[in-house]
């Protein structure tokens, strides 16, 4: 399986996962996804915590660090995201810092699709 590149700072969308049957897509994010990420982060603040907007802009989409945000879409409608931070050395694990799915889209395998790409 070719997963493409995980760089979010280029502004280019890479499709990392596609399921024809359920029409689920997981892709890399762009700065245009900031509204979705901010909305879901606020709705789920008790579960995922809070990260400042400047961190998102600089570290994810600004290219200062290689933080990665993947977006899950269903029928071309964004329903969730996952924030992954890199490991701090060779042969170490990357970490999932936040994962959130819209309330009306839960229990429909969107979170599972995000986790499959993370694995």
Protein Blocks (a to p, Z undefined) as FASTA:
>chain_A
ZZbjabfknopacdfbdcfklopacddddfklmmmmmmmmmmmmmmnopadfklmmmmmm
nomaccdcddddeehiafbdcdddddebehiacddfbdcddfklgonlmmmmmmmmmZZ
